[in-house]
Amino acid sequence: MKKLNNNAIILCSLTLVLTLGLFGCGKKTALEVNANLYQIQNVNESTDIATIMVATSTSEIDTLDWKTYQNEKYEFEFKYPEYVVGKILSVYSRDDTRLSNTSLFGVSITPRGIGYQDHMITIDVLPKDNHGNIDIFLPKDKEKFEKKFFINSNDILGYERRSNYSTSSTTEFISHWILISGIKYDYFISSGIENHTNNSFIEDIYKIFSSFKFR
């Protein structure tokens, strides 16, 4: 009887050891599965990031054949197309391209024969935190026209106003004002364009804005 009890005890002990062993193996397997899931999740996250980077690069492909204007003295640059709606773009600087009374330098981007507008886009270089009379060029009730522009890898608050025409081939007149805080200088970008029914160069305007960089 005692021998039978001993055998029963041994059998119970073996059963317990096997049960614990199997439980331990199952737990380890679960941890390994969790680890694998975590790795897969990281791979997916990396894939998403890569996709975003590719998409960003793809958007830049649109401007690969554009020209680049660089100003070493005032440390800024931008890209621009050779043509806009079939019109050659000119980039030049002279006294009347400077808007502010404290402007150090001004440059204009203008399609030839675009209409009565003298400048499609002007860029003023301003002394750091000294913008002079720039406020007089901003629209009244400017808060109503707030718009964010992606410039120099940042969202920058500016203004966009669209004025409708009812008795002209011009569907609307679009104006922009963007003040950019740089490192050594500040920059004021303004534009005024006629948006006709037969062209859509407003998209090129946004691309020029986005290509603006300062050092």
KASULDA-V678979 format. One record per pair of residues at least 4 apart in sequence whose C-alpha atoms are under 7 Angstrom apart, sorted by the first residue. I is the first residue (numbers start at 0). J is the second residue. D is the distance in Angstrom with one decimal. If there is no record, write none. Layout:
I&J&D, I&J&D
//
This chain:
0&4&6.3, 1&5&6.3, 2&6&6.2, 3&7&6.2, 4&8&6.2, 5&9&6.2, 6&10&6.1, 7&11&6.1, 8&12&6.1, 9&13&6.3, 10&14&6.2, 11&15&6.2, 12&16&6.2, 13&17&6.1, 14&18&6.1, 15&19&6.2, 16&20&6.0, 17&21&6.1, 18&22&6.1, 19&23&6.0, 20&24&6.2, 21&25&6.1, 22&26&6.1, 23&27&6.2, 24&28&6.1, 25&29&6.2, 26&30&6.3, 27&31&6.2, 28&32&6.1, 29&33&6.1, 30&34&6.1, 31&35&6.1, 32&36&6.1, 33&37&6.2, 34&38&6.2, 35&39&6.1, 36&40&6.1, 37&41&6.2, 38&42&6.2, 39&43&6.2, 40&44&6.2, 41&45&6.1, 42&46&6.1, 43&47&6.2, 44&48&6.3, 45&49&6.1, 46&50&6.1, 47&51&6.3, 48&52&6.2, 49&53&6.1, 50&54&6.1, 51&55&6.1, 52&56&6.1, 53&57&6.0, 54&58&6.3, 55&59&6.5, 56&60&6.5, 59&63&6.7, 65&78&6.1, 65&79&5.4, 65&80&4.6, 65&81&6.5, 66&78&5.6, 66&79&5.5, 66&80&6.1, 66&81&6.8, 67&76&7.0, 67&77&5.8, 67&78&4.4, 67&79&6.4, 68&76&5.4, 68&77&5.5, 68&78&6.1, 69&75&6.1, 69&76&4.3, 69&77&6.8, 70&74&5.6, 70&75&5.5, 70&76&6.1, 71&75&6.9, 74&213&5.6, 74&214&5.4, 75&212&5.5, 75&213&4.1, 75&214&6.2, 76&211&5.7, 76&212&5.4, 76&213&6.4, 77&207&6.6, 77&210&5.1, 77&211&4.3, 77&212&6.3, 78&207&5.9, 78&210&5.6, 79&207&5.8, 81&87&5.9, 81&88&5.6, 82&86&5.2, 82&87&4.5, 82&88&5.6, 83&87&6.6, 83&88&6.8, 83&110&6.8, 83&200&6.5, 84&198&6.5, 84&200&6.6, 86&110&5.6, 86&111&5.9, 87&110&5.5, 87&111&5.9, 88&108&6.6, 88&109&5.5, 88&110&4.3, 88&111&6.4, 89&108&5.7, 89&109&5.3, 89&110&6.1, 90&106&7.0, 90&107&5.6, 90&108&4.6, 90&109&6.5, 91&106&5.7, 91&107&5.5, 91&108&6.9, 92&96&6.3, 92&105&5.9, 92&106&4.5, 92&107&6.2, 93&105&7.0, 96&105&5.1, 96&106&5.9, 96&107&6.0, 96&121&6.4, 97&102&6.1, 97&104&6.4, 97&105&4.6, 97&123&5.9, 98&102&6.9, 98&123&6.9, 99&130&7.0, 99&131&5.9, 99&132&5.6, 99&133&5.4, 100&131&5.7, 100&132&6.2, 101&125&6.4, 101&130&6.4, 101&131&5.2, 102&123&6.1, 102&124&5.7, 102&125&4.9, 103&124&5.5, 103&125&5.7, 104&123&5.9, 104&124&5.2, 105&121&6.9, 105&122&5.5, 105&123&4.5, 105&124&6.2, 106&121&5.7, 106&122&5.4, 106&123&6.8, 107&118&6.2, 107&120&5.7, 107&121&4.4, 107&122&6.5, 108&118&6.4, 108&119&5.8, 108&120&5.1, 108&121&6.4, 109&118&5.1, 109&119&4.9, 109&120&6.7, 119&190&5.4, 119&191&5.4, 119&192&5.8, 120&189&5.7, 120&190&4.3, 120&191&6.8, 121&188&5.8, 121&189&5.4, 121&190&6.3, 122&186&6.7, 122&187&5.6, 122&188&4.6, 122&189&6.6, 123&186&5.5, 123&187&5.0, 123&188&6.5, 124&184&6.6, 124&185&6.1, 124&186&4.8, 124&187&6.7, 125&129&6.7, 125&130&6.0, 125&184&5.8, 125&185&5.0, 125&186&5.8, 126&130&6.9, 126&184&5.3, 126&185&6.2, 127&183&6.2, 127&184&4.6, 127&185&5.3, 128&185&7.0, 137&141&6.8, 137&176&6.7, 141&145&6.7, 141&158&6.9, 144&158&5.1, 144&159&5.3, 144&160&5.8, 145&156&6.8, 145&157&5.7, 145&158&4.5, 145&159&6.5, 146&156&5.9, 146&157&5.3, 146&158&5.2, 146&159&6.2, 147&154&5.9, 147&155&5.4, 147&156&4.5, 147&157&5.9, 148&154&5.5, 148&155&5.2, 148&156&6.3, 148&157&6.8, 149&153&5.4, 149&154&4.5, 149&155&6.2, 149&209&5.6, 150&154&6.3, 150&155&6.5, 150&208&6.3, 150&209&4.6, 150&210&6.9, 150&211&6.2, 151&209&6.9, 151&211&6.1, 151&212&5.0, 157&176&5.7, 157&177&4.4, 157&178&6.8, 158&175&5.5, 158&176&5.2, 158&177&6.5, 159&174&5.6, 159&175&4.6, 159&176&6.8, 160&173&5.7, 160&174&5.2, 160&175&6.6, 161&171&6.3, 161&172&5.6, 161&173&4.6, 161&174&6.5, 162&171&5.3, 162&172&5.1, 162&173&6.5, 163&170&6.1, 163&171&4.3, 163&172&6.5, 164&169&6.4, 164&170&5.5, 164&171&5.4, 168&195&6.4, 169&193&6.2, 169&194&5.9, 169&195&4.5, 169&196&6.7, 170&194&6.0, 170&195&5.4, 170&196&6.1, 171&193&6.2, 171&194&5.4, 172&192&5.8, 172&193&4.6, 172&194&5.9, 173&191&5.7, 173&192&5.4, 173&193&6.4, 173&194&7.0, 174&190&5.4, 174&191&4.4, 174&192&6.6, 175&189&5.2, 175&190&5.0, 175&191&6.6, 176&188&5.8, 176&189&4.5, 176&190&6.8, 177&187&5.7, 177&188&5.1, 177&189&6.4, 178&186&5.9, 178&187&4.5, 178&188&6.4, 179&185&5.7, 179&186&5.0, 179&187&6.2, 180&185&4.7, 180&186&6.6, 181&185&4.8, 181&186&7.0, 181&213&6.7, 194&198&6.9, 194&199&6.9, 200&204&6.6, 201&205&6.5, 202&206&6.4, 203&207&6.2, 204&208&6.3, 205&209&6.2, 206&210&6.1, 207&211&6.6
//
